[in-house]
Amino acid sequence: MNRAPAVRTAATAGVAGSVLFAAGLIVEIPARHGPAHTAGELLILAGFAGFAAVIAALWLAGTGGGRFGQAALVIWLIGPVALFAGSITEAITGNQNNLFFPVGGLVTTLGGLLAAGPVARSGVLTGWRRWAAPALAAGYLLILVANIVSGDDWNQPLVMLAWPILAGLTGVAVLSEPSARHGVTASAQPATV
């Protein structure tokens, strides 16, 4: 089965969502209230969907290699979906303290860390591209730790920009892979480190 069109669509949506998330950070964080804040929240919501699309592109392309790696990508995918649900819940209830945000953050971290090794080793992405998803997972972990350590007053949009930049880079990695082996899972040869 040729998954290349679905992979390209998901990766492109992921890159677009990453750009929207970055724009949302720039607009929303300084505003705090009013129309600019609302616009930023909508852009961030689209960004969470884009992050999920990037991970879906990795899964569709078979970058996890075997069953463990592919399952880790599914776990990773659940994280941004939970963050998306948290944003929807916040928009409806006006309360940002809902269970979706901490669960989404932890599942994003766990899934990313579990998937990083298999994605780098599967050989589906080559050259610098194979390191894009592990860099995204590590970058998210560092941002999450900085956020937790700093507490409720953490407001670092420039640091937060690392997440959409790394997610966009991961989408570009999938889109630019010259081997075009998207959809190959079990027969992919492990890459040498």
N, C-alpha and C positions, 0 to 999 in steps of 0.2 A: 504494500500500500504506500502510495506517494504522499507523505505528510508535508512535503516542502511548502505548498501554499499555506497550510495552516501554521506552520512554523514561521514563515515570513510575516503572516498577518499578526500573529501573537507578538513576535519580536518588534514589529513596527508599532503596534499599539503600546508596547512596553516603553519604547523610546519616547513616543509622544506623551504617555502618562508621566514619564520621568521629567520631561520638560515642563509639563503642567504643574507637577508637584513643586519643582524649583520655583516657578513663578508664584505659586501659592505661598511658599515660605516668604518670598520677598514682599508680597502684598499683605499677607495676613498678620504676620508676627508684629510688625510695627503698629498696625492699625488698632488692635485690641477690641474695637467696637465699630459698629456702623457698616455701611455698604462695602467698604474695602475689606473689612474683616470677613464678611459673608462671602464675598467673591473669592478671597483667599481660601476659605474653608471648602468651597466648591472645587477649586483647583486642586487642593490637597486630596479631596475625595477622589477626583479623577486620577490623581497620582497613585493612590493605593490600588486602584484598578489596574493601572499601568504596571506597578510592581508585580502584581499577580500575573499579568500577561507575560512579563519577562520570564518568570519562573515557569509558566505554562509552556513557553517557547522552548525552554531548556528541556522540559519533560517530553514534549512532542518530538524534539530532535533526538531524543534518546541519549542525552548527554550523561545521564546517570550510569550508563553502562549496563550493569546487571540489575537484578531485582532489588537489592539493598539500595543502590544509588537512585533508582527510579522511585522507590518508596520514600526515600529521604526527600526527593524533590516534591512529592505530594505533601509531605509534612510541611516542607518549606512554603508551599503554595497556600496552605491553610492559614498561615500567619498573616499575610496581607489581606486575605479575605476577611479574617477576623477584625483587622484594623479598619477595613472598609465598613464592616457591620457596626463597629464602634462609632465611626463618623456618622453613619446614618442614624444610629441610636441617639447620638449627641444632638444631631439636627432636630430630631423629633421631640426629645425630652428636654433639651437645653442643658443637660447634665453631662459633663465630660468624664465623670467618675463612674464609668460602667465597666463591667467585667471584660468586655471585648478588647479593650486597649492593653491591659497587662497580659492577658492570655495571648493576644496577637503578637505582642512584643516577644514574649518568651518562646512561642512556637516558631516565629520567624527566626529567632536566634538559634534554637535547637535544630530546626530543619536545615538552615543554611550551613551550620557547622557539620551536620551529618552528611550533607550533600557535597560539600567542598572537595573532599578527597576523591570520591568517585567521579565527579565531573572533571577534575584535573587529570585523572588517570585513564578515563575511558577512551581517549583518542578521538572522540567525535569532533571536538574543537581542537585546533592545532595552534602552535606558536603562542603568541601572547593571548589569544582568545581563550585558551584553556584555563588561564588564571583570572579571567574577568569575574566569573561567578564566585570563586573562593575569595577574591578581593571584596566583592559585594558582601559576602557573609561576614568576613572579618571586620569590614568597615561598619556594618550594622551593629555588630557586637560592641565595638568601641564607642559608638554613639550611644547605645543603650546604657552602657556602664557609666559614661559621662553624665547622662541624664539622671540616672539613679543616684549617683554620688552627689550631684549638685542639688537635688531636691526639686520642690515645686517651682522655685524661682528661676529654673534653667531656661534661658532664652538666648540661644546661640544659633541664629539662622545660618551663619556662615559655616559652622561645623555641621549642621543638619544638611547643608547642600551636598555633602559628601555622599549621602544616600542616593539621591536622584542622579548624581553624576556617575556613580558606580553602577547603578541600575541601567542607566542609558548606555553606558559602555558595554555592559553585558548584552543588552539587546543588539548593539552594533556588532559585537563579537559573533552572535548567532547569525545575523544578517550577512556578515562579510566572510563567513567561513568558505574558503575556496573549494574544499573537498566535496561540498554539497552532499554529504552522507546523512542528511537529516532523516530521522526515522530508523536508523540502524542502531540496534541496542546490543543484542547478544553477540554479534559477530565483530563488534568494534574491538580493535586491538588496544591494549593498554599502552598509554604513552610512556616514554621513559622520562624520568625526572632529571 
